[in-house]
Amino acid sequence: MANNPRNNANKKLKHHRNQDSDDFDGNPEAWATLDKNFKHVQSVLDRNRMLIQQVNDNHQSKNPDNMVKNVALIQELNGNISKVVSLYSDMSSNFSTSFHNNGHHKEG
């Protein structure tokens, strides 16, 4: 079992992951920004959960006024989904830039 290729691959992967993590630990600003952005995303997702519940409640009520309110709620949901996509895109770009700016970009 000591020569199991799967175990060897796991060890190499773990070493590589730890090495990347150790290198990125040297950039606390990047981690703080990432944390802040994840919290922002989570707050938008929490708001969406509440909006979806309200839309469902309004729909089940079959009250015409509530159905009209759903238009604005659904528009807000749509905007929030776009906001989450944009936030994740920015996070990915910022993470990549920060990672490469810390000397991790290797020319091949």
N, C-alpha and C positions, 0 to 999 in steps of 0.2 A: 504493500500500500504506500510505502514511502516514495515510490517512483510514479505515483499516479499522475498522469498528465493534467488531469482536471485540478488536482490540488496545487500543482506547480503553476498552472495558469491563474488560479485564484490568488496565490501568493504574489505573483507578478502584478496582478491587477490591484491588489490591496496596497502593495508598495507604491505603485504609480499614483493611486488615489491619495495615499498619505503624503507623498511628496508634493503633489499639486496643492493639497490642503495646507501643508506646512508653508509653502511658498506664498499662498494667498493670504495666510494669517498675518503676514507682514503689512497688510493694507487695511487697517481698521476702518478707514473712511469708506472704503468700498463695501465692507460688511454692514456698516451703519446705514448706508444708502440703500442697500439691498433690503435690510430689515424694515426700514421706513417704507419702502415701496411695497413690500409684501403686506404690511399692515394697511396701507392705503387700498390695495387690491381687495384685501379681506373686508374692509369696511364697505366697499362698493358691492361686493358679493352679498354681504349681510343685508344691505339695503335692497338688493334685488330679491332676496328671499322674502323680505317683507312685502315688496311690491307684488310679487307673484301670489302670495297669500291673499293680499287685498283684491287682486284681479279675480282670483278664484271665488272669494266671498261675494264680490259684486256680481259675478256671473251666476252664481247659484241663487242669489236673491231674486233674479229675474226682474228687478226694479229698473225701469227705463233710465232713471237718473243715474243709477249706479253703473249701468252699461255705458252711458256717455262718459262717466268718470274713467272708465277703463281705457278709453282712447288715450288720455293724457298719461295714465299709468304705464301703458304699453309703450308709448313714445319715450318715457323716461327709462324704462327697461332697455329699450333699443339703444339709447344714448349711453347707458351704463355699460352695456356689452361692448360697444365701441371703445369706451374709456378703458375697460379692462384689457382689451386687445392692445391698445396703444401703450398702456402701462407695462404689459409683459414684453412688448417689442422694445420699449425703451430700456427695460431692465436687462434684457438680453444683450442689447448693444452696449450698454454701460458696463456690464460684467465682462464682456469680451474685450472692450477697449482697456478696461482696468487691468485685466489679466495679461493682455499683451504688452501693456506699458510697464509691467513689472518684470520684464525680461523673459517672459515665457514664450515669446514668439521665436520660433526656430526656423531659420532659413534652410531649405533643403537642398 
